[in-house]
């Protein structure tokens, strides 16, 4: 049964690709930059209405964060957005294991002859989305449940945690500062000092008996991991920060002193995310749209909506229909499609804060096969040898100036071969899903690729019924 299902998927996708590429008329033989003159005798330029509605992403479709082919965990998100007038609140927490660099772990002396200086939990910072000057408070707790290192968790994963072992309040703008510390120069790092009582516990074991430093299983029984949780109550924090989990600068470092040749010497030990036995991790991202502009535009409208609220994954998405294509095919018959372009523009609503919350770098559209309840890529328009090519497909943000002189984001997508397949080979006129995705995965096609940073970017687009900035589907075609 499983093989029959896979065969049906492959036949379906092959049919789409074949009929779009191997027709007598290829829609992109004449590119968008080489369009013939629009004379309204042989060559015509027309626009179709797009029916678009916004939805929140169900739990089953939120991103799953695993490791790539090289074993890297990628970037996780941490922080709290307390006030985005367009999209509401977001809270992102990181749950992670940090382990000794090797087992068994030895200190330079017996436990009662080691003297603690400090223990610092460190994460390699990469970028910030939001207000870099608003203060964030991050609390560190001990995780109270075991995570599985071989599991890729969804971004709605809830993890139990308990004892508070550290806290730090800071503005994200300081994360790119340089630090000159004991035997190291550092920059782009969040550093949270942990409680001395917890740090002393780390120094209190040697490798005799059932010391947690004797093996990975014993250590994971002792420390199940660390929960980094932003404080939300009474907080004016307004940003999400990205951290590279597999970077060598993501670590727990213990500084301590011991006696060497009759003299006190200072050194440190690192507990790291990847020590040969991959550390488990999860990144919980919670959206709350209460009180924002967005909920008024959620759900299905018979003629679509005037505004589309798209938020980078895990966030919102839009479903699109272009009903006029069916009538176009019946009336015009077999025509040569020179250009079929889905285009959309940002709309400036009262809650827009462009200096704080930027728009996504990429938007992406895919086909919904409602019969099989599967999404498929536009292979003929956006892929070469199974690799996504944004230069062919489009979807990358560009900036345009409106009548008031403000710069807004705009996105165009090339669906020329898709439309040619509908006209020439009777391919279905599918419903489309529009997203600002973190990554895409088509398991049946063995295609995986990333587009946007996780949770980075929000945009309000004009829908099909907007008065001046309609989402539209433009077609340039010639009669045969």
N, C-alpha and C positions, 0 to 999 in steps of 0.2 A: 504493500500500500504506500509506503514511504517513497519507494522508487517511482511508482506511478505518479505521485504528486510532484516529485522533482521533475519528471519527464514533462508533465503538463506545463510547469513553470517555464522550462527551457524552450518548449515549442512556442509558448506565448511570446516570450521575449524575442526569440529568433524571428518570429513572424513580424513583429513590430520593426525590428532592425532591417530585415530583408525588404519588406514592402516600402520602407522609407528610403532605403539606399539603392534598391535595384529596380525602381520604376523607370519608365521611359523618360520621365522628366525628373530631374534632381533639383530640389528646391533651393539649394545653395550653390548651384553652378554659377549663378550671378550673385555675388555677395552684397551685403548692405551698402558697402562703399561704392558699388558699381551698378546701382539701380538704373534701369532705363528711364527715359523721360516719361513723366506722367502725362499722357495726351488725352486720356479719357475716350480714346477710340479703340486702341489695342491694349494699352497698359493703364491700369487703374489703381487708385489708392483709396482704401476704405478702412473703417474702424468698427469694431464690434464691441458691444457692451459686455462687461465682465460682472457677473453676479458673485459677490464676495462677502463672506461672513467670518467672524473671529471666534475662536474657541480656546479654552484652556487645555493644556496638555494633560491627558489622563495619566495615572500612575504607571500604566503599562508601557507608555511610550517615552518616559523620561530617559535621559542618557544613562548608559551603563558604563562605569569607569573601571577599566581594567588596565593591563599592561600591553605595550606594543610588542612587536616582534623581537625587539632588543631587550625586553624586560623592563623598560622604563614606565613609570606610573603616570607621567605627564604632569599637568598643572592642576592643583586643587584651589578651590575658592574659599576665602575666609572673610567674615565681616558682616556688617549690618547696614542696610539702607532703611532709614526710618521715615523718609519723606521724599518719595518720587511722586509728584502730583499726577502724572500720567498713569503710572503702573503700581503705585503703592509701596509696600514694604518687602524686603528680602532679607533672610537670615541664612548664613552659610557657616557650617561647622565642619571641622576636620577631625577625623578619628584615625589614629596611626600607631603603629608599633615602631619603636626604636630599640635596637638590640646591640649587645656587645659586638665588637668587630670580629671576635673569634671566641670559640669555646675550647677549653675552659679559659675563663678570664682571670688573669693574675694581676694583683697589685704589687707594688714594690716592697711592701712590708706587711706584717700581720695587721689585722683589722684594727686592733687597739693602739697601733702606732701610726695610724693615718689621721691627718688633721684636715678637715674640710675648709676650703675657701668658699666655693660656690658651685651651684649646678645651674646651667643655662640651657633652655630649650631653644633651638635655632631653626629658622626656616628661610630658605633662599627665596627672596621676593623677586617677581618679574614685572608686574604692572598693577595699576589700580584703576578701577572703573568707578567714578563718582567723585565726591568732594574729598580732596586729599588733606584739607585743613580741619575738617570736623573730627573731634576726638573719638577714637574707638577704644573700648575696653575688652580685652580678651582674657578669659579665665581658662586655666588649665586644670583638668580633673584627671583622676585615674579612671580608666575604663573598667567596668565591672563585669563585662561579658567578653568571651573570646571571639575575635574575628577570624575568618578563614583566609589565609594568605593566598590560596588558589581560587578565590572567588572574586568576581567582578560585580560590585554592588551598584544598584541603581542610586540615583541622587536623592531618592526619598527614603533611603535607609536610615532607620532610627537606631541609635546605639545607646545602651545603658551606661551611665557613668556615676561616680560617687565623689570621693574625697577631693576637695579643692587643694591643689598643691602649688598654685602660682597664679599671678594676675599681672596685667600690664595695661596702662592707659597711655595712648600715644596718638599723634596725628600721622596718617599714612605718608605724608610728605617727608618724614624723617627717614623712611626706609631706604632711600638711596644715598644716605650719608655714609661717609667712610669712617671706620673705627680702627684704632691702633691699639691692640690688646696684647696680652701675653703671647709672645712668639707667633703672632699672626696679624696681618692687615686684612680688614674685612670691609665689604660694602654690600649693599642690596640684601640686607638680612634683618629679619625680625628676631629679636632676642628677648626671651622672657625668663627672668630669674625664678627658680623654683624654691619652695620653702626649705629651710635648712633641715627641718626634721625629716623630710622625705630624702633630701640629699644625703644625710648621715646614714639613713637606712641602706642606701646604695653602697656605702663604704664599709658596712658592718659585716660583710660576708667574705670568707675566703673560699677556697675550692675544696675544702674537706667536707665529708659527710654529704648532706643533701643541699649544698649551696646552690642557689639559683644560677650561679655563673658556671656550673659544671656542664650544662647541656641546654639546648634550645627549648626542650619541653619543660624543664624545670624553671627556666627563666620566664617562659610565657605563663606559667602558673603563678609566679611571683608578681610580674607586671604584665597585665593584659594589654596595655597600651595607654595612650594619652588622648584625651578629648580636649580640643581647642574650641571653645564656645564663646561667641560674642555676647556681651551683656546687652540686653534689649530694653529692660525696664528703665525708664527715665533717660534713655540714651538719645543723643542728637547725631549719632554716627550716620554717615550717609555715603558709604562706599563699600565695594567689594575688592579684596586684594587677592592676587594670584601668586601661588608659591609652587616652585619646582620640587616635587616630592623626591625624585631620585637624584637630585643634585647632592654632591658631597658636602655642601654647606648646610643641608638639612640634617640636623643631628641633635643629640643631647650631649653636652660636654660637662664633665665634672672636673673642677680644678681642686687640687688638694696638695698638702705638704707631707713630707716624710723625712726621716733622718737618713742621710747618706754620708758615710765616712765621717760621722760625728757632726755633720752640718745639716741644717734644714734645707731641703730642696723642694721646689714647686714643680708640679707637672700636671697632666690631665689625661683623662680617658674619654674616648668618644663612643657613644651609642648611636648607631646609624640605621637608616631605613633599609638599605640593602647590604647585608653582610655575607652574601652567598646563599643565605636562606631568605627569600623575599619576605619583607614585612607586610603584614595585612594593613588595609586602609579602606576608608570610606569617606565620602564627601556629601554631607546632607545639605540640600539647598531647598529652602521653604519660601514659597511666594505667598503673599497676602495682598489681595487687590482691594480690600475693604477701604472705602472712602476715596478711592482714586477715580480718574476719568474712565478707565478701561471697562469696568463691569457693565456700563450702560450699553456697550456695543458687543457684548458676548451673546452668542447663540444665533440660531438660524433666522434670517429675515426672508420673506418670500421673494423680494426683489434685491436682496443683498443689502449692504449697509453703506452709509456715506463715509464712514471712517473705519479703518482696519488697524487694530492695535497689535503689533508684532513685537515680541520680546524674545531675546536670545535664549536658547535652550538652557535649562528647562523652563519654558515660559508659555507663550501662546503661539497659535498658528492660525492660518486662514484656509478655508476651502473655497475654490474658485470654480465657476461654471462659465462656459462661453456658448450659450445655447444657439446663437446666431449662425454658428458654423454649419449646423445641419441644414438649415435653409439655404445657406450660401452654396453648399455642395449641390443641392437639388436644382437650384436656379441656374448656376453658372456651368455646371458640368465639369469636364476635365480642363483645368487651366494650369498654367505655369506659375508657381508661387515663387516670387523673387525674394520676398521678405515676409515673415510672420513674427511679430515682436510683441511680447507682453511688456508693458511699461507701467510704471507707478512712481508717484512723487510723494515726498513727505509733506504733511500739512502741519502748520504751526498752530497748535491748540493753546489755550491759556496756561496749561501746565508744562509746556515745553521748557526745558532747561539745557540748552545745547552746550553750555560751558561746563556743565557737570556730568550730564548723562549723554554720551555720544550714541550715534546710530550704529547698527551692525555693519561690518565691512562687507558681508555677503548675505544676500537672500538666495533662496534655492527653491525650485519648483520640481515636483515629481507627480507622476500619474497614479491615480487610484483605480485599481481594478476591483470594483465593488463585488463582483461575482466571487472572486477568490480572496477578497479582503486583504490585498497586498498592494504595496506601493512599488512602482518601478521607475527607473531613471529614464531620461530622454537620451538613450544611447546614441541615436543618429545625430542629434544636435549638440551634444555636450561631451562626448567621450571619443577618445582615440585609443584603440587597442586596450579598451577596458579602463583607461585612466581619464579621470575628469579633467577637462580643459576649460577653465573659466573664461579664457579669451575667446573661445568659440561660443560658449553657452551664454555668457554674460552673468548678471546677478551681482556684479561688484559695484559697490557704492561709488557714485560720482556726485559732485556738488554743482548745483545750479543756483542762479540768482533769480529771485522772484521780483514782482513789480515794486515791492517795498525796499529792495536792496539787500534783504537778508538771504544768507546761503542755506539751502535746504538739500537734503539727500534725495537722489533719484536712482532708480534701478531699471534696467532693461534686460530681457531674456529672449534669446533667439530660439524660436520653435518652428522654424521654416520647414524642415524635413518632416516634423510631426504633422503639420497641416497638409503637406503634400501627400503624405501617406493616407490621411483621411479622405482626401479628394480622389486620388488615383487608385488606391487599393482598398477602399472601404474600411480602413482601420477605425476603431471606435473613437468617438469624441469623449475623452475621459474627463472626469472631474479631477481637478488639480489641487495639490496641497502646497501651500506657500509657507516657508519657515525661515528662521535665522538659526540654522543648526550648528551644533558643536561638531558633530561628526555624522557621517552617513555610512550605513552598512547594509549591503544587499547580499545576504548569505548565499542565496541560490546562484548568484552571478559571480561570487568571489570578489566582490568590489567593496572596498572600504577606503574612506578618505575623510579628512578633517577640513573644516572651513573656518568657523569663528572660534575665538577663545570662549571658554565656558562662561555663560551668564554675562557676556560683555556685549551690551548694545540693546537699545529699545528704539522703536520708530513707530510713528503714527502715519499711516498712508491714506491717501484719498481712495475711497472705495468706488464701486461702479456707479453710485448715485450721487457722488460729490458734485457740488455746483460748479467748481472751476478746476479741480485737480483729479479728474476721474482716472481710475485704473482702467486701462484700455488695451485692446488687442488690435494692433495695426497690421494690415495685410496689403502688400503690393503684389499685383498679379497681372498676367497677360492672357488674353484670349488665344486660343489655338485655331 
